[in-house]
Amino acid sequence: MMNHRPLAFAVSPDLRDFANGERPTADDDSMRIAYLDCFSGISGDMFLGALVDAGVPARLLEETVAALNVGARLEISRVDRNGIRATKVDVYSNGEKDLPREVYWEQEKQHRHTHEDADGHTHDSAEGNRQHHHHPIELLEHNYAPQPAALHTSEPEPSHKHGRGLKEIRGIITQAAITAGAKKTAIAIFETLGTAEAKIHNRGIEEIHFHEVGAVDAMVDIVCAAVGVEALGVDEIIVSPLNVGGGTVQCAHGTLPIPAPATVELLKDAPVYSSGIQAELVTPTGAAIVKVLASRFGSFPAMTIERAGYGAGTRDFPGHSNTVRLTIGEAHPEATVSQDVITVLEANLDDLNPQVFGYVMDRLFEEGALDAFGVPVQMKKNRPGMLLTVLCRKEAEAKLTRLIFTETTTLGVRRRDELRQTLARQWENVLTPWGEVRMKIASMNGTVTNYAPEYEDCRRIAAEHHVPIKNVMQEAMQAYSRDSKS
């Protein structure tokens, strides 16, 4: 997890004047929220389009791109996506336009076929070399429209086609003339994306170069997202379940399933589904942006809507609006905590080996239980026993019920649905003298109410460094307190 704080973004006064007028002044104790509706997935450029459409000045994003000094520019236009007017943001790097990777590879295939038919053989051109000498982990989420002149030249490929390491990316962002908060958020998104890619490819994050996350347009997408979100001045971003699409997608390595492996890794613990559209709707960059910025996932919250913006994707699907919607407003007081319905499973156990009980608890968590606990009870015939209680999502109910029947001695399992209210929660890393510890942070109305170090991290560090675990916990709490004040 990254050391970032997506809640309560710092906003400079000059960024509060949106393109279509100043936003309403809210009471000090009110909570401004944003709801990101990913009914057609999300990509970096779609998110930028939604930000601009919701009122973030296009000038701000254009100045951000210039501050990166990577030879890129934005082209912002209004388009129609199945009856919905939306803002389309295109990234140009060295005169080349970013494309969805399946569109890129289709154009590349057509070009090769035409080139071979015309000349009777395959040219060993720079474009051909790119397909045979790419870095071993090249995924190329971001691709550029081939320029005719470049396709027939033997000149070396332009520098933006080469991968960038995370160290270089951090340096570019750090040197850019943007706020410290935006830099921190952008680096967190890159590190999140890089960590997922490194895990998929079994590499260390610092030892690999990323074509996918190092591409110029990925930098533009991510840094502009960080700057744009900061300009919104919201206390919390809530994200809908994500429509990931389906089928397969072509990339430098060949054919991959949708969602792509990195996207699946990034969307762990996020609610996802597929509407049946056979296309990649959530890109790894889009997933990384959501993972870092989202405080929680859920349905449309109770709020007073101030404005909404639609960001367009490149493709236009028949009968489906390929857009992402960003709705800004003020949360109703009752909406400062989230609500969901969970299933509660219970079983009375009076003849189970205590050693087995611990094993059952571990298995329940492995199979998706939200929580599980045991309470000592006095059962019939004055037998001491345990009341096993399991909290889970509706979709995990059958699987966990079977596990309780197969792994315990119970003859019956009770179930009921209950309404649960939860505070917004997020994770943040803090640095102690012995290593990083994750902190679980709860907030209400954009204000942190509780925070605690992750026990497993503290236990591991205590064992590795032979220090008391209470010392590790105290250092983590002090580190978070110092960071939150800085």
C-alpha positions in Angstrom: 0.0 0.0 0.0 1.1 3.5 -0.7 1.8 6.4 1.6 -1.1 8.6 0.4 -4.1 10.4 1.9 -6.9 10.7 -0.7 -9.3 12.3 1.8 -9.5 16.1 2.4 -7.4 17.1 -0.7 -5.7 20.5 -0.2 -6.9 23.0 -2.7 -5.4 26.4 -3.5 -8.0 29.2 -3.7 -7.3 30.0 -7.4 -8.3 26.5 -8.4 -11.8 26.8 -6.9 -13.0 29.0 -9.7 -14.3 26.4 -12.1 -14.8 27.0 -15.8 -18.5 27.6 -15.5 -18.5 29.7 -12.3 -17.6 29.6 -8.7 -18.9 26.7 -6.8 -21.4 27.3 -4.0 -20.1 28.1 -0.5 -20.8 25.3 1.9 -21.0 25.3 5.7 -17.7 24.5 7.5 -19.2 21.3 8.9 -20.6 20.1 5.5 -18.9 17.3 3.5 -18.3 17.6 -0.2 -18.2 14.3 -2.0 -17.7 13.0 -5.5 -19.3 9.9 -6.9 -17.5 8.1 -9.8 -19.9 6.0 -11.7 -17.9 3.4 -13.7 -20.9 1.9 -15.6 -18.7 1.7 -18.7 -15.4 1.1 -16.9 -12.7 3.7 -16.5 -9.4 4.7 -18.2 -7.1 7.5 -17.5 -8.3 9.7 -20.4 -12.0 9.0 -19.5 -11.3 10.2 -16.0 -9.6 13.4 -17.2 -12.6 14.0 -19.5 -15.0 13.7 -16.5 -12.9 16.1 -14.5 -13.0 18.8 -17.2 -16.7 18.2 -17.9 -17.4 18.6 -14.1 -15.8 22.0 -14.1 -12.0 21.5 -13.6 -10.5 24.1 -15.9 -8.9 22.6 -19.1 -6.2 25.3 -18.7 -5.2 23.7 -15.4 -4.6 20.3 -17.1 -2.8 21.9 -20.0 -0.5 23.7 -17.7 0.1 20.5 -15.8 1.1 18.7 -19.0 3.5 21.6 -19.9 5.0 21.4 -16.4 5.9 17.7 -17.0 8.1 18.7 -19.9 7.8 15.4 -21.7 6.8 16.5 -25.2 3.1 15.9 -24.8 0.0 18.0 -25.3 -3.8 17.6 -24.8 -6.6 17.8 -27.3 -9.9 18.4 -25.6 -13.2 18.1 -27.5 -16.9 17.6 -27.0 -18.3 14.3 -28.4 -21.5 12.3 -28.4 -21.5 8.8 -26.9 -24.9 7.1 -27.6 -26.9 10.3 -26.9 -24.8 11.6 -24.0 -22.7 14.7 -24.5 -19.3 14.1 -23.0 -15.7 15.6 -22.9 -13.0 13.6 -24.7 -9.4 14.2 -23.7 -6.7 12.9 -26.1 -3.0 12.7 -25.3 -0.6 13.5 -28.1 3.1 12.6 -27.7 5.6 13.8 -30.3 2.6 14.2 -32.7 1.2 10.7 -32.1 -2.2 10.1 -30.6 -2.9 7.5 -27.9 -5.2 4.6 -28.8 -6.8 1.7 -27.0 -4.4 -1.1 -27.4 -6.7 -3.4 -29.3 -7.3 -0.6 -31.8 -3.5 0.0 -32.0 -2.8 -3.7 -32.7 -5.5 -3.9 -35.3 -4.1 -1.0 -37.1 -0.6 -2.5 -36.8 -1.8 -5.7 -38.2 -3.5 -4.0 -41.2 -0.4 -1.9 -41.8 1.9 -5.0 -41.9 -0.5 -6.8 -44.2 -0.6 -3.8 -46.6 3.2 -3.3 -46.4 3.9 -7.0 -47.2 1.4 -7.0 -50.1 3.0 -3.9 -51.6 6.6 -5.0 -51.3 6.4 -8.8 -51.3 8.3 -9.1 -48.1 8.4 -7.9 -44.5 10.6 -4.8 -43.9 13.0 -4.9 -40.9 11.9 -1.4 -40.0 11.9 0.5 -36.8 8.3 -0.5 -36.3 9.2 -4.1 -36.8 12.0 -3.9 -34.4 9.6 -2.6 -31.8 7.8 -5.9 -32.0 10.8 -8.1 -31.7 13.1 -6.2 -29.3 10.7 -4.9 -26.6 11.5 -5.3 -23.0 10.5 -8.7 -21.5 7.6 -7.3 -19.5 6.3 -4.8 -22.1 2.5 -4.7 -22.0 1.8 -1.5 -23.9 -1.5 -0.4 -22.4 -0.8 2.9 -24.0 -0.1 2.9 -27.7 0.3 5.5 -30.3 -1.3 5.9 -33.7 1.4 5.0 -36.3 2.5 7.9 -38.4 3.0 6.9 -42.1 6.5 8.4 -42.4 7.7 6.7 -39.3 6.5 3.3 -40.5 8.9 3.3 -43.5 12.0 4.6 -41.9 15.0 2.8 -40.5 15.7 5.7 -38.0 15.8 4.7 -34.3 12.5 4.7 -32.6 11.6 7.9 -30.7 12.7 8.1 -27.1 9.1 7.9 -25.7 8.9 4.4 -27.0 11.5 3.3 -24.5 10.6 2.2 -21.0 11.0 4.4 -17.9 11.9 3.1 -14.5 10.0 4.2 -11.4 13.0 6.2 -10.2 12.9 8.3 -13.4 9.2 8.7 -13.2 9.4 9.9 -9.6 12.1 12.4 -10.7 9.9 13.8 -13.5 6.9 14.3 -11.2 9.0 15.7 -8.3 10.5 18.3 -10.6 7.2 19.4 -12.1 5.7 22.7 -11.0 2.6 21.2 -9.3 1.6 21.1 -5.6 3.2 18.8 -3.2 -0.1 17.1 -2.6 -0.6 16.4 -6.3 3.0 15.0 -6.5 2.3 12.7 -3.6 -0.9 11.4 -5.1 0.6 10.9 -8.6 3.6 9.0 -7.3 1.2 6.9 -5.2 -0.8 5.9 -8.3 2.4 5.1 -10.2 3.7 3.0 -7.3 0.4 1.2 -7.0 0.4 0.4 -10.7 4.1 -0.6 -10.7 3.6 -2.9 -7.7 0.8 -4.7 -9.5 2.8 -5.1 -12.7 5.9 -6.3 -10.8 3.8 -8.9 -9.0 2.3 -10.2 -12.2 5.8 -10.5 -13.8 7.5 -11.7 -10.7 10.0 -8.8 -10.5 11.0 -6.2 -8.0 9.4 -2.9 -8.6 12.7 -1.0 -8.8 14.5 -3.4 -11.0 12.1 -3.3 -14.0 11.3 -0.7 -16.6 7.7 -0.1 -17.4 6.6 0.5 -21.0 3.0 0.4 -19.8 3.4 2.8 -16.9 6.3 4.7 -18.2 4.6 5.8 -21.5 4.3 9.6 -21.8 0.5 9.5 -22.0 0.3 7.4 -18.8 2.3 10.1 -17.0 -0.1 12.7 -18.4 -3.2 10.7 -17.4 -1.9 10.0 -13.8 -0.4 13.4 -13.0 -3.4 15.3 -14.5 -5.7 13.1 -12.5 -3.9 14.0 -9.3 -4.0 17.7 -10.0 -7.6 17.6 -11.2 -8.9 15.8 -8.2 -7.0 18.2 -5.9 -8.8 21.0 -7.7 -12.2 19.5 -7.0 -11.8 20.2 -3.3 -13.8 17.1 -2.2 -13.5 15.3 1.1 -14.3 11.9 -0.2 -14.5 10.0 -3.5 -17.0 7.1 -3.6 -16.8 4.7 -6.6 -19.5 2.5 -8.0 -18.9 -1.2 -8.9 -16.8 -1.3 -12.0 -17.9 -2.7 -15.4 -14.8 -4.5 -16.6 -16.0 -5.7 -20.0 -15.0 -9.1 -21.3 -13.4 -11.2 -24.0 -9.7 -10.9 -24.8 -7.3 -8.1 -25.7 -4.2 -8.1 -27.9 -1.0 -6.7 -26.5 2.8 -7.0 -27.1 2.9 -10.4 -25.4 -0.1 -11.8 -27.4 -3.6 -12.3 -26.3 -4.7 -11.6 -22.7 -8.0 -12.2 -21.0 -10.2 -9.2 -20.0 -9.8 -7.8 -17.4 -6.0 -7.9 -17.9 -3.9 -9.6 -15.1 -2.6 -6.2 -13.8 -6.2 -4.9 -13.7 -7.4 -7.9 -11.7 -4.5 -7.4 -9.2 -5.4 -3.7 -8.8 -9.1 -4.3 -8.3 -8.7 -6.8 -5.5 -11.4 -6.1 -2.8 -13.3 -3.8 -5.3 -16.8 -4.8 -6.6 -16.7 -5.6 -10.3 -19.0 -7.1 -12.9 -19.3 -7.5 -16.7 -22.3 -6.3 -18.7 -21.2 -8.5 -21.5 -19.5 -5.9 -23.7 -16.6 -7.7 -25.4 -13.9 -5.0 -24.9 -11.5 -3.9 -22.2 -13.4 -1.3 -20.2 -11.1 -0.9 -17.2 -7.5 -0.3 -18.0 -4.7 -0.8 -15.5 -4.1 2.9 -15.3 -7.8 3.5 -14.7 -7.8 0.8 -12.0 -4.8 2.3 -10.3 -6.4 5.7 -10.2 -9.5 4.2 -8.6 -7.5 2.2 -6.1 -5.6 5.2 -4.8 -8.4 7.8 -4.9 -11.4 5.8 -3.8 -12.2 6.0 -0.1 -14.9 3.4 -0.5 -17.2 1.6 -3.0 -20.9 1.7 -3.0 -24.2 2.8 -4.6 -25.1 6.4 -5.4 -24.9 8.2 -2.1 -27.5 10.5 -0.5 -26.3 14.0 -1.6 -27.3 17.4 -2.9 -26.0 17.4 -6.5 -24.0 20.4 -7.5 -22.7 19.3 -10.9 -21.9 16.3 -12.9 -19.4 15.6 -15.7 -19.1 12.8 -18.3 -15.7 11.6 -19.7 -15.8 9.8 -23.0 -13.8 6.8 -24.0 -12.4 6.4 -27.5 -14.8 3.7 -28.7 -18.5 4.3 -29.4 -20.5 1.1 -28.7 -23.9 0.7 -30.2 -26.7 0.9 -27.6 -24.2 1.8 -24.8 -22.7 5.1 -23.7 -19.0 4.6 -23.3 -18.5 7.3 -20.6 -17.7 7.6 -17.0 -19.7 10.0 -14.8 -18.4 12.2 -12.0 -21.0 13.7 -9.8 -20.1 16.4 -7.2 -22.2 17.6 -4.3 -22.8 17.9 -0.6 -23.4 14.8 1.4 -26.5 14.6 3.5 -25.7 14.2 7.2 -27.0 10.6 7.2 -24.8 9.8 4.3 -21.5 10.3 6.1 -21.4 6.6 6.9 -22.0 3.9 4.4 -24.7 1.3 4.6 -24.8 -2.2 3.2 -26.6 -5.5 3.9 -24.5 -8.4 5.1 -25.3 -12.0 5.9 -24.8 -13.4 9.4 -24.2 -17.2 9.8 -24.3 -18.8 13.3 -23.8 -22.2 14.7 -23.6 -23.6 18.2 -20.7 -26.0 18.9 -20.5 -28.1 22.0 -18.4 -31.1 21.0 -15.7 -29.6 18.7 -12.0 -30.0 19.4 -10.7 -26.6 20.4 -7.7 -27.1 18.1 -10.1 -27.5 15.1 -11.9 -24.3 16.0 -8.8 -22.2 15.3 -8.4 -24.0 11.9 -12.0 -23.3 11.0 -11.6 -19.6 11.7 -8.6 -19.5 9.4 -10.4 -21.3 6.7 -13.4 -19.0 7.0 -11.3 -15.9 6.4 -9.5 -17.6 3.5 -12.9 -18.3 1.8 -14.1 -14.7 2.0 -15.6 -14.1 5.5 -15.7 -10.4 6.4 -15.4 -11.3 10.0 -15.7 -14.4 12.2 -15.6 -14.8 16.0 -16.5 -17.2 18.8 -18.3 -16.5 22.0 -18.3 -19.0 25.0 -21.9 -20.1 25.8 -23.5 -22.5 28.2 -25.6 -25.0 26.2 -28.2 -27.6 27.1 -27.3 -30.2 29.7 -24.9 -27.6 31.1 -22.3 -28.2 28.4 -19.8 -25.4 27.7 -19.7 -24.6 24.1 -18.9 -21.9 21.5 -21.3 -19.7 19.4 -19.6 -19.4 16.0 -20.6 -16.2 14.2 -19.6 -15.4 10.6 -20.2 -12.1 8.7 -20.1 -12.3 4.9 -21.4 -11.0 1.6 -24.6 -12.6 0.2 -22.6 -14.3 -2.6 -20.3 -16.1 -0.1 -23.1 -17.4 2.1 -23.5 -20.9 0.4 -19.7 -21.5 0.3 -19.2 -20.6 3.9 -22.2 -22.6 5.1 -20.8 -25.7 3.4 -17.5 -25.0 5.1 -19.1 -24.9 8.5 -20.9 -28.1 7.9 -17.9 -30.0 6.6 -15.3 -28.7 9.1 -17.3 -28.6 12.3 -19.6 -30.9 14.2 -22.7 -28.7 14.0 -26.0 -30.1 12.7 -27.4 -26.8 11.7 -26.5 -23.2 10.6 -28.7 -20.2 11.1 -28.7 -17.3 8.7 -30.1 -13.8 8.6 -29.5 -10.5 6.8 -28.5 -7.4 8.8 -28.0 -3.8 7.9 -24.4 -2.6 8.6 -23.1 1.0 8.8 -19.4 1.6 8.4 -17.1 4.5 8.4 -15.0 5.3 5.4 -11.8 3.4 5.7 -8.4 3.5 4.0 -4.9 2.2 4.4 -1.7 4.3 4.6 1.9 3.3 5.1 4.1 4.8 7.8 7.8 4.4 8.3 9.2 3.1 11.6 12.9 2.5 12.5 12.4 -1.1 11.5 10.4 -0.8 8.3 6.9 0.2 7.0 3.7 -0.5 8.8 0.2 -0.2 7.4 -2.2 2.0 9.3 -6.0 1.5 9.1 -7.7 4.9 9.1 -11.4 5.5 9.6 -13.0 8.9 8.9 -16.4 10.6 9.1 -17.3 13.8 7.3 -13.8 13.9 6.0 -12.3 13.9 9.5 -10.2 11.1 10.8 -11.9 9.5 13.8 -9.8 6.4 14.4 -6.5 4.9 13.3 -4.5 1.8 14.3 -1.4 -0.1 13.1 -2.0 -3.4 11.3 -1.2 -6.1 13.8 0.3 -8.6 11.3 2.8 -6.0 10.1 3.8 -5.2 13.7 4.1 -8.9 14.6 6.3 -9.6 11.6 8.6 -6.6 12.3 8.8 -7.5 16.0 9.9 -11.1 15.2 12.4 -10.0 12.4 14.1 -7.4 14.5 13.7 -8.9 18.0 11.9 -5.9 19.5 8.8 -5.8 21.7 5.7 -5.6 19.5 4.3 -2.8 21.7 7.3 -0.7 20.8 6.6 -1.2 17.1 2.9 -0.3 17.6 3.9 2.9 19.5 6.4 4.0 16.8 3.8 3.4 14.1 1.2 5.5 16.0 3.7 8.3 16.5 4.8 8.2 12.9 1.2 8.6 11.7 0.6 11.4 14.1 3.7 13.2 12.8 2.8 12.6 9.1 -0.8 13.8 9.6 0.5 17.2 11.0 3.0 17.8 8.2 
